Amino acid sequence: MMDNNLDSKFSKCSIDSCENDAYEGHNECVLHCPKNSYGQDWTTGLAIDFYNEFKNYIIDFFKKYSSSIDGKITMEEMKAYLDSRNYNDLEYNNIFKDSYFVPTFIIFPDRDSRDHFDYLKILNLFGEIHFNYCQFYAKYLDLKDTKVFFQNCIFHTNWNLINYKILDNVNNVVYQNCTFNDNVFNDSTGSNKPYILNANQFDVYCTFNKDINLYNVHIDGLLFNIDKSSYIVEAKIADIDVLKIENVVFKNRFIIHGTSVKNLIIKNTIFEEKLELVESKVGHLEIYNANFRKIADFFDTKFIKFSITKSIFDDFVGFEQCEFGQDKNKKNIAAFTHVTFIGFINFRNAKFLSGLDLSMTNLKEYPNFLNTNINERFTNRETFRIIKYSFLKLGNTIESNKFYAKELEKYKEELDSKNYSFFNQERLIYFLNKHISNFGQSYFRPIFLLIIVSIVHYCIIRCYEANMLYKICEPLNPYINLLVVHLNDVAKNITPFKLMMTEGIEFLSILFGVIYSILLWHIIVAVKAHTRKSD
């Protein structure tokens, strides 16, 4: 019995409804068998055989499915015209341009425009082509005046986006439910002018196994069309490894919904309409020198690394329920550097797990930080000052006081980092404020300290009345005893504290009086911070 591979050229193609003979070394015919790289296909003659068989496929297709050429051209005339390789006959060209062609389950090899057997020359004859369940090893198909629609297709190599005229379809996209096994890009080399993409490109069912790279292009349609009215299930784009956008102008909405993107890089780009990056997960978002002319909505999206630099937001910006960073112990600060916000910004219910930096932003309106969770460890003082004033401007004095305490805490850390002596006046004041009432945020702590100090004060008075202080001080140097006497005499002249002085320990009484005053002041400030009405 002969080997199946050797005998395959005498058997039929394994694809249903295909009556062609299997191609040598394959179980499928030359139209449906897997293809290789350009060199391998061409040296084996597969590309030439594919070209010849593809012409027969076209003739068979119009015999079975098309009535658009009835009475205009016979099948013999069509075959002779395709075999001639000279497609300049205007009458025949008009007939093809009025025709609708649907290649199905065809696996197209790579191609070279210099070859006489380049199948693109035939494809360019048609006015409308619906590629259905096809596969491509070519890097692009430059179909100039042809309306195109790719449905359930697979692209095995780098695929260059061409400005196709879109063939009418339900989801109004060029690519529907397609799989891209290699990079997707647009080739703008050789021209200083930006490339144009007029049509909507991908629907939500497309799969990207490598990167999407857009450079120097104006996109008039939608890059991802997720119009929910066109889908049975909720519209969510498949996961993307890398989406790199550079020197791009989006003239329509830019939408990513419910998607995981490992790296989203946007540089020198203009969004003329609304940007929606919602309910998604982004490993690393880097935006540099971008202009957002309309609303930018990032609702409920999770970012691990996040940075926006030298960018301008002209309208409302929403980061509501967003999460930034991943680990409270890692320094993945959400950084806005030289960013200008013309409109209102909403950070309500956002979480900055690895800190936030707004110190180098330009704000026309103060943002909303209601119920925001911010890692204090990696957030700087200026950011807390901005948040403090944002609450103050909105009349929320209670929240404003909380962030005022965080601002002071950061200032205390700055003082500590300067290696001042502990008894430096400013450092000592901030130390006491921190530990007495947490900068006015805790009234329980100063009340507790007031009780402790009162007990100590009472014990000292009782010891004095029992003559125990004299017994303690008697063995000490007589000069110290003399100093105590003089300090008590001085204390007697401090009028405001006379009512609380205990005879014989006047100086200690004044010290306790000062401590009581400090603690009472902290209690009043803390209570006020928690109960004061908005202005």
Sequence and secondary structure as in RCSB ss.txt:
>XXXX:A:sequence
MMDNNLDSKFSKCSIDSCENDAYEGHNECVLHCPKNSYGQDWTTGLAIDFYNEFKNYIIDFFKKYSSSIDGKITM
EEMKAYLDSRNYNDLEYNNIFKDSYFVPTFIIFPDRDSRDHFDYLKILNLFGEIHFNYCQFYAKYLDLKDTKVFF
QNCIFHTNWNLINYKILDNVNNVVYQNCTFNDNVFNDSTGSNKPYILNANQFDVYCTFNKDINLYNVHIDGLLFN
IDKSSYIVEAKIADIDVLKIENVVFKNRFIIHGTSVKNLIIKNTIFEEKLELVESKVGHLEIYNANFRKIADFFD
TKFIKFSITKSIFDDFVGFEQCEFGQDKNKKNIAAFTHVTFIGFINFRNAKFLSGLDLSMTNLKEYPNFLNTNIN
ERFTNRETFRIIKYSFLKLGNTIESNKFYAKELEKYKEELDSKNYSFFNQERLIYFLNKHISNFGQSYFRPIFLL
IIVSIVHYCIIRCYEANMLYKICEPLNPYINLLVVHLNDVAKNITPFKLMMTEGIEFLSILFGVIYSILLWHIIV
AVKAHTRKSD
>XXXX:A:secstr
   HHHHGGGSB SSTT  SB  TTSSS TTTS    HHHHHHTTHHHHHHHHHHHHHHHHHHHH  TTTTT  H
HHHHHHHHH     HHHHHHHHT EE  BS EE    TTSTT THHHHTT SEEEEES EE SS    SS EEEE
ES EE S EE    EE   TT  SEES EESS EE   TT SS EEE S  EETT EESS EEEEEEEE S SEE
  GGG SS      EEEEEEEEEEE S EEEES EEEEEEEES EE S EEEES EEEEEEEES EE S EE TT
 EEEEEEEES EE S EE TT EE S TTS   EEEEEEEE S EE TT EETT EEEEEEEESS  B TT EE 
STT  HHHHHHHHHHHHHTT HHHHHHHHHHHHHHHHHHHHHTT  TT HHHHHHHHHHHHHTTTT SHHHHHHH
HHHHHHHHHHHHHHHTTHHHHHHTTS HHHHHHHHHHHHHHHT GGGGGG  TT HHHHHHHHHHHHHHHHHHHH
HHHHHH    
